Amino acid sequence: LERFLAREAKDNISQAMYPLLDAGVPVQLGALGDPFDDLELHSGWAKKAIPLFIKYGVPVRISTKGAKALQRPDYLKLLEANPAQFWFAFSIISNSDDLISKIDINAPNTTERLKAMKMVTSLGCHASLRFRPFIPGISDAYPGEPEAWRVLIERARESGAEAISFEYIFLMSVLTPRQKEMYRLMFKVINNPKFGDQWNSISDPKETCRRATREFKYEMTKNVRDTVHRLGMRFGISDPHFKEWNDTGCCCGMPEEGDPWFSRWS
């Protein structure tokens, strides 16, 4: 990593990325895995990487469900050196600790993630709510909480989130045996074993990713956007049906100008 950040790597991929780094484009950490899950407590990789990103002045956007590592004083101390250089996008799809624990098995629950968000934003780090995939029956409402979606957004704002990234769930049209089992478990948690059939029935059968119709998702998406704006947050959306509703050109909610670290995204 240090050879790469020091512009010493000679491979073609690194050489292609150096102009982006020189232009100040943020690095995405956690695109294919969580850099702050419990494995980090054993490997210590991020603990070594954070000082390197600071040393070479590279802004880093981090996708995570992590909580334990991000609440530890030794990790928070590292971020204190330049907190504004780090953006934490916390993936949280339900306001319910119980429901999210049944879907995100062995991951921190909603309250723990929001606690971690509050701790990093209190240092001066950026944070956003990665409210995706938005799943009817777990993200919008559930017994006892008819507006769970709104409550979660408000809690994220109270924890320091400045933006949201939003997208409805999509279902794959062709499933592996493992995906079939995961879907079965998910539909059981949302108390609707027929969810897959119902979702596919309101989706374009030609789509590889079954996303339901724009009409079905319109009212809730608008409600989320209006709530985000009411709370003074930026609205980012990666759902292809509503790209024109983005506040900036970035579906992750990063600003287009005014921030020395995160206004030069690609």
Secondary structure, 3 states (H helix, E strand, C coil): CHHHHCCCCCCHHHHHHHHHHHCCCCEEECCCCCCCCCCHHHHCHHHHHHHHHHHCCCCEEEEECCCCHHHCHHHHHHHCCCHHHEEEEEECCCCCHHHHHHHCCCCCCHHHHHHHHHHHHHHCCEEEEEEEEECCCCCCCECCECCHHHHHHHHHHHCCCCEEEEEECCEECCCCHHHHHHHHHHHHHCCCCCHHHHHHHCCCCCCCEECCCHHHHHHHHHHHHHHHHHCCCEEEECCHHHHHHCCCCCCCCCCCCCCCCCCCCC
